[in-house]
Amino acid sequence: MKSYVYILRDRGGRFYVGSTTDIDRRLKQHSSGQTQTTRNMKEPALVLLQEYPSRPAAWRAERKIKNFKRRDFIEKMVRDGYVRVKL
């Protein structure tokens, strides 16, 4: 089942990295405040979306991005338009 890694950015410039198998449902959850981790974000917007062939592959990519914890790394991925991590 294909899955996605996505990055949200809010008005204040904060990022959120996540993964899902249903991007439409997940974005609705984020925008309606149903997700605890993004509830306090001001107008989160999707800035990057990348498809993966399986849920485990997307989850590994999400974990690697989150482990970097460097804002400049995430900003570069958003500028380049794709996630660059070795799985």
C-alpha positions as CSV (number, residue, x, y, z in Angstrom):
1,M,0.0,0.0,0.0
2,K,1.5,3.3,-1.0
3,S,2.2,5.9,1.8
4,Y,3.3,9.4,2.1
5,V,5.7,11.6,4.0
6,Y,4.6,15.2,4.3
7,I,5.8,18.4,5.8
8,L,3.6,21.1,7.1
9,R,4.7,24.7,7.9
10,D,2.7,27.2,9.8
11,R,2.5,31.0,9.6
12,G,5.2,31.3,12.3
13,G,7.6,29.1,10.2
14,R,7.4,26.0,12.4
15,F,7.6,22.6,10.7
16,Y,5.8,19.3,11.3
17,V,6.9,16.1,9.6
18,G,4.5,13.2,9.4
19,S,3.5,10.1,7.4
20,T,0.2,8.5,6.4
21,T,-1.5,6.2,4.0
22,D,-4.4,8.7,3.5
23,I,-3.1,12.2,2.9
24,D,-6.5,13.9,2.5
25,R,-7.9,12.5,5.7
26,R,-4.7,13.4,7.6
27,L,-4.6,17.0,6.3
28,K,-8.3,17.4,7.4
29,Q,-7.3,16.2,10.8
30,H,-4.5,18.7,11.1
31,S,-6.5,21.6,9.8
32,S,-9.5,20.9,12.1
33,G,-7.4,20.6,15.3
34,Q,-8.0,16.9,15.7
35,T,-4.2,16.2,15.9
36,Q,-2.6,17.0,19.2
37,T,0.9,17.6,17.7
38,T,-0.3,20.3,15.4
39,R,-3.2,21.7,17.3
40,N,-1.2,24.9,18.3
41,M,0.2,25.5,14.8
42,K,-1.2,28.7,13.2
43,E,-2.7,27.8,9.8
44,P,-0.5,24.7,8.9
45,A,0.0,24.4,5.2
46,L,1.3,21.4,3.2
47,V,4.7,22.4,1.8
48,L,6.1,19.0,0.7
49,L,4.6,15.6,-0.1
50,Q,6.4,12.5,-1.2
51,E,5.0,9.1,-2.1
52,Y,6.6,5.8,-1.0
53,P,5.7,2.3,-2.1
54,S,4.9,1.0,1.4
55,R,4.1,2.1,4.9
56,P,7.4,0.9,6.4
57,A,9.4,2.9,3.8
58,A,7.4,6.1,4.5
59,W,7.8,5.5,8.3
60,R,11.6,5.0,7.9
61,A,11.9,8.3,5.9
62,E,9.8,10.1,8.5
63,R,12.0,8.9,11.4
64,K,15.2,9.8,9.6
65,I,13.9,13.4,8.9
66,K,12.8,13.8,12.5
67,N,16.1,12.5,13.8
68,F,18.0,15.3,11.9
69,K,16.2,17.9,13.9
70,R,17.8,20.6,11.8
71,R,15.7,23.4,10.5
72,D,18.0,24.1,7.6
73,F,17.9,20.5,6.5
74,I,14.1,20.6,6.3
75,E,14.0,24.0,4.6
76,K,16.4,22.7,1.9
77,M,14.1,19.7,1.3
78,V,11.1,22.0,0.9
79,R,13.0,24.3,-1.4
80,D,14.3,21.3,-3.5
81,G,10.8,19.8,-3.5
82,Y,11.7,16.3,-2.4
83,V,12.8,14.2,0.6
84,R,16.5,13.2,0.5
85,V,17.1,10.4,2.9
86,K,18.7,7.0,2.4
87,L,16.4,4.2,3.5
